[in-house]
Amino acid sequence: MRNVLVVSTVVHAEAALGAQVGDADTIKVVVPVVRQGVLDWLANDQSAFAHAERVAERTADQLPGVTVEAVAGEADVVLAIRDALATFAADEIVVAVRPEDEERFVESK
């Protein structure tokens, strides 16, 4: 059995992620809440969280295998991975992030 954790800050990365996930038995998709500005981050913006959840669900729908969960995660990618691993025993972690010149404030921290 192969469990894969997918963490992505890239919208519409399903094709590239699908190639990496391959023949996974179970998948957990986490989309960190990074598409927000500094003020939104300080205010714990619910619209950014809802957007991240929708992206996670859409990504999960496009991946092969059985997705056990698709959720929004912490803005800090490392923390999002740590949180996901607390409830999902991943054999592999696939991370997709935007190029540095396209990062938002929260992503670059």
Phi and psi restraints in degrees (value plus and minus 20) as a CYANA .aco file:
   2 ARG   PHI    -141.2  -101.2
   2 ARG   PSI      94.4   134.4
   3 ASN   PHI    -122.9   -82.9
   3 ASN   PSI     107.1   147.1
   4 VAL   PHI    -141.8  -101.8
   4 VAL   PSI     108.8   148.8
   5 LEU   PHI    -116.2   -76.2
   5 LEU   PSI     104.6   144.6
   6 VAL   PHI    -130.5   -90.5
   6 VAL   PSI     103.7   143.7
   7 VAL   PHI    -143.9  -103.9
   7 VAL   PSI     101.6   141.6
   8 SER   PHI    -160.5  -120.5
   8 SER   PSI     114.2   154.2
   9 THR   PHI    -124.9   -84.9
   9 THR   PSI     -11.0    29.0
  10 VAL   PHI    -123.6   -83.6
  10 VAL   PSI     102.2   142.2
  11 VAL   PHI     -98.2   -58.2
  11 VAL   PSI     118.6   158.6
  12 HIS   PHI      45.0    85.0
  12 HIS   PSI      21.1    61.1
  13 ALA   PHI    -119.0   -79.0
  13 ALA   PSI      -5.5    34.5
  14 GLU   PHI     -77.5   -37.5
  14 GLU   PSI     -61.6   -21.6
  15 ALA   PHI     -83.2   -43.2
  15 ALA   PSI     -68.1   -28.1
  16 ALA   PHI     -86.0   -46.0
  16 ALA   PSI     -60.7   -20.7
  17 LEU   PHI     -87.0   -47.0
  17 LEU   PSI     -59.5   -19.5
  18 GLY   PHI     -79.2   -39.2
  18 GLY   PSI     -59.4   -19.4
  19 ALA   PHI     -85.4   -45.4
  19 ALA   PSI     -54.1   -14.1
  20 GLN   PHI     -97.9   -57.9
  20 GLN   PSI     -54.9   -14.9
  21 VAL   PHI     -93.0   -53.0
  21 VAL   PSI     -59.4   -19.4
  22 GLY   PHI      35.9    75.9
  22 GLY   PSI    -139.2   -99.2
  23 ASP   PHI    -120.8   -80.8
  23 ASP   PSI      18.7    58.7
  24 ALA   PHI     -82.0   -42.0
  24 ALA   PSI     123.6   163.6
  25 ASP   PHI     -99.1   -59.1
  25 ASP   PSI     -64.5   -24.5
  26 THR   PHI    -155.4  -115.4
  26 THR   PSI     127.7   167.7
  27 ILE   PHI    -154.2  -114.2
  27 ILE   PSI     119.4   159.4
  28 LYS   PHI    -139.2   -99.2
  28 LYS   PSI     108.0   148.0
  29 VAL   PHI    -127.9   -87.9
  29 VAL   PSI     108.0   148.0
  30 VAL   PHI    -145.3  -105.3
  30 VAL   PSI     107.7   147.7
  31 VAL   PHI    -135.3   -95.3
  31 VAL   PSI      87.9   127.9
  32 PRO   PHI     -81.0   -41.0
  32 PRO   PSI     125.8   165.8
  33 VAL   PHI    -101.0   -61.0
  33 VAL   PSI      63.2   103.2
  34 VAL   PHI    -135.0   -95.0
  34 VAL   PSI     -32.4     7.6
  35 ARG   PHI    -104.4   -64.4
  35 ARG   PSI      43.2    83.2
  36 GLN   PHI    -169.0  -129.0
  36 GLN   PSI     135.8   175.8
  37 GLY   PHI    -104.6   -64.6
  37 GLY   PSI     158.0   198.0
  38 VAL   PHI     -81.3   -41.3
  38 VAL   PSI     -64.5   -24.5
  39 LEU   PHI     -85.6   -45.6
  39 LEU   PSI     -59.2   -19.2
  40 ASP   PHI     -82.7   -42.7
  40 ASP   PSI     -62.7   -22.7
  41 TRP   PHI     -81.8   -41.8
  41 TRP   PSI     -63.7   -23.7
  42 LEU   PHI     -85.4   -45.4
  42 LEU   PSI     -51.2   -11.2
  43 ALA   PHI    -109.8   -69.8
  43 ALA   PSI     -18.0    22.0
  44 ASN   PHI      35.9    75.9
  44 ASN   PSI      35.3    75.3
  45 ASP   PHI     -77.2   -37.2
  45 ASP   PSI      98.4   138.4
  46 GLN   PHI     -91.3   -51.3
  46 GLN   PSI     -49.4    -9.4
  47 SER   PHI     -88.3   -48.3
  47 SER   PSI     -56.1   -16.1
  48 ALA   PHI     -86.0   -46.0
  48 ALA   PSI     -58.9   -18.9
  49 PHE   PHI     -84.6   -44.6
  49 PHE   PSI     -64.7   -24.7
  50 ALA   PHI     -83.7   -43.7
  50 ALA   PSI     -59.5   -19.5
  51 HIS   PHI     -82.8   -42.8
  51 HIS   PSI     -64.6   -24.6
  52 ALA   PHI     -81.7   -41.7
  52 ALA   PSI     -58.9   -18.9
  53 GLU   PHI     -83.3   -43.3
  53 GLU   PSI     -62.4   -22.4
  54 ARG   PHI     -83.5   -43.5
  54 ARG   PSI     -61.5   -21.5
  55 VAL   PHI     -84.3   -44.3
  55 VAL   PSI     -60.9   -20.9
  56 ALA   PHI     -81.6   -41.6
  56 ALA   PSI     -64.9   -24.9
  57 GLU   PHI     -85.3   -45.3
  57 GLU   PSI     -62.7   -22.7
  58 ARG   PHI     -84.4   -44.4
  58 ARG   PSI     -61.8   -21.8
  59 THR   PHI     -82.2   -42.2
  59 THR   PSI     -65.7   -25.7
  60 ALA   PHI     -80.5   -40.5
  60 ALA   PSI     -59.6   -19.6
  61 ASP   PHI     -83.2   -43.2
  61 ASP   PSI     -46.8    -6.8
  62 GLN   PHI    -113.0   -73.0
  62 GLN   PSI     -28.6    11.4
  63 LEU   PHI    -110.2   -70.2
  63 LEU   PSI     127.9   167.9
  64 PRO   PHI     -92.6   -52.6
  64 PRO   PSI     143.9   183.9
  65 GLY   PHI      68.9   108.9
  65 GLY   PSI    -193.4  -153.4
  66 VAL   PHI    -125.0   -85.0
  66 VAL   PSI      97.9   137.9
  67 THR   PHI    -107.7   -67.7
  67 THR   PSI     103.2   143.2
  68 VAL   PHI    -108.4   -68.4
  68 VAL   PSI     -42.4    -2.4
  69 GLU   PHI    -183.4  -143.4
  69 GLU   PSI     123.4   163.4
  70 ALA   PHI    -154.8  -114.8
  70 ALA   PSI      95.1   135.1
  71 VAL   PHI    -160.5  -120.5
  71 VAL   PSI     142.5   182.5
  72 ALA   PHI    -102.4   -62.4
  72 ALA   PSI     129.3   169.3
  73 GLY   PHI    -150.9  -110.9
  73 GLY   PSI     159.6   199.6
  74 GLU   PHI     -77.8   -37.8
  74 GLU   PSI     129.3   169.3
  75 ALA   PHI     -82.5   -42.5
  75 ALA   PSI     -57.0   -17.0
  76 ASP   PHI     -93.9   -53.9
  76 ASP   PSI      95.1   135.1
  77 VAL   PHI     -78.2   -38.2
  77 VAL   PSI     -60.6   -20.6
  78 VAL   PHI     -83.8   -43.8
  78 VAL   PSI     -61.8   -21.8
  79 LEU   PHI     -87.8   -47.8
  79 LEU   PSI     -57.7   -17.7
  80 ALA   PHI     -81.4   -41.4
  80 ALA   PSI     -60.3   -20.3
  81 ILE   PHI     -85.6   -45.6
  81 ILE   PSI     -66.6   -26.6
  82 ARG   PHI     -79.7   -39.7
  82 ARG   PSI     -64.3   -24.3
  83 ASP   PHI     -82.1   -42.1
  83 ASP   PSI     -63.8   -23.8
  84 ALA   PHI     -84.0   -44.0
  84 ALA   PSI     -59.5   -19.5
  85 LEU   PHI     -88.6   -48.6
  85 LEU   PSI     -39.0     1.0
  86 ALA   PHI     -88.2   -48.2
  86 ALA   PSI     -43.4    -3.4
  87 THR   PHI    -143.3  -103.3
  87 THR   PSI     -21.3    18.7
  88 PHE   PHI    -160.2  -120.2
  88 PHE   PSI      96.6   136.6
  89 ALA   PHI    -101.8   -61.8
  89 ALA   PSI      69.7   109.7
  90 ALA   PHI    -103.2   -63.2
  90 ALA   PSI     117.5   157.5
  91 ASP   PHI    -107.3   -67.3
  91 ASP   PSI     -44.6    -4.6
  92 GLU   PHI    -163.9  -123.9
  92 GLU   PSI     129.7   169.7
  93 ILE   PHI    -144.8  -104.8
  93 ILE   PSI     106.2   146.2
  94 VAL   PHI    -131.9   -91.9
  94 VAL   PSI     102.1   142.1
  95 VAL   PHI    -139.2   -99.2
  95 VAL   PSI     109.9   149.9
  96 ALA   PHI    -145.0  -105.0
  96 ALA   PSI      98.8   138.8
  97 VAL   PHI    -146.1  -106.1
  97 VAL   PSI     135.9   175.9
  98 ARG   PHI     -90.6   -50.6
  98 ARG   PSI     135.8   175.8
  99 PRO   PHI     -78.5   -38.5
  99 PRO   PSI     131.0   171.0
 100 GLU   PHI     -73.5   -33.5
 100 GLU   PSI     -57.4   -17.4
 101 ASP   PHI     -93.2   -53.2
 101 ASP   PSI     -28.2    11.8
 102 GLU   PHI    -128.6   -88.6
 102 GLU   PSI     -18.3    21.7
 103 GLU   PHI     -87.7   -47.7
 103 GLU   PSI     130.3   170.3
 104 ARG   PHI    -112.8   -72.8
 104 ARG   PSI     152.1   192.1
 105 PHE   PHI     -72.8   -32.8
 105 PHE   PSI     -69.6   -29.6
 106 VAL   PHI     -86.1   -46.1
 106 VAL   PSI     -56.7   -16.7
 107 GLU   PHI     -85.4   -45.4
 107 GLU   PSI     -54.4   -14.4
 108 SER   PHI    -101.0   -61.0
 108 SER   PSI     -25.3    14.7
